[in-house]
């Protein structure tokens, strides 16, 4: 019997998904500076093979980098 082989982790199961970003809800830099940034935008992100997202996006209004993380349920 040959050992099993999985392609998980290779990136072939990755998907592009659209997510809405609300800067005021996710930007720690704005919170620390007591800024209120009302930017809201939609962006396309890639998941990993398991459906999780961990990527950095930049707010066009305040210029801060926001780390967007989401784990598949």
C-alpha positions in Angstrom: 0.0 0.0 0.0 1.5 3.4 -1.0 1.4 6.3 1.4 -1.3 9.0 0.9 -0.4 12.2 -0.8 -2.2 15.5 -0.2 -1.9 18.7 -2.3 -3.1 20.8 0.7 -0.6 23.5 1.4 0.5 23.8 -2.2 -1.9 26.7 -2.9 -4.0 25.0 -5.5 -7.1 25.1 -3.3 -6.7 28.8 -2.7 -9.7 31.0 -3.7 -10.2 34.7 -4.4 -12.9 36.2 -2.2 -14.4 39.7 -1.8 -14.4 41.3 1.6 -15.6 44.7 2.8 -13.1 46.5 5.0 -14.2 49.2 7.5 -11.1 51.0 8.6 -12.6 52.2 11.9 -13.3 48.6 12.9 -9.9 47.2 12.0 -7.2 49.9 12.1 -5.2 49.8 15.3 -3.1 52.8 14.3 -6.1 55.0 14.0 -7.4 53.8 17.4 -4.0 54.6 19.0 -3.9 58.1 17.5 -7.6 58.7 18.4 -8.3 59.2 14.7 -11.6 58.4 13.1 -11.2 57.2 9.6 -14.6 56.5 7.9 -13.1 54.7 4.9 -15.1 51.6 3.7 -14.1 49.7 0.7 -14.3 46.2 -0.9 -11.3 44.3 -1.9 -10.4 40.9 -3.3 -8.2 38.6 -1.2 -6.8 35.1 -1.6 -7.5 32.4 1.0 -5.1 29.7 1.8 -5.9 26.1 1.0 -8.0 25.8 4.2 -10.1 28.9 3.5 -8.3 31.2 6.0 -7.2 34.8 5.2 -4.2 36.6 6.6 -3.1 39.6 4.5 -2.2 43.2 4.8 -4.3 45.9 3.1 -3.6 49.6 3.0 -6.3 52.2 3.7 -6.4 54.8 0.8 -7.7 57.5 3.2 -5.5 57.3 6.3 -2.6 55.3 4.7 -2.3 52.8 7.5 -1.6 49.2 7.0 -4.4 46.9 8.3 -3.8 43.2 8.9 -7.0 41.4 7.8 -7.4 38.0 9.4 -10.3 35.6 9.0 -10.5 31.9 9.9 -12.8 29.6 8.1 -15.6 28.4 10.3 
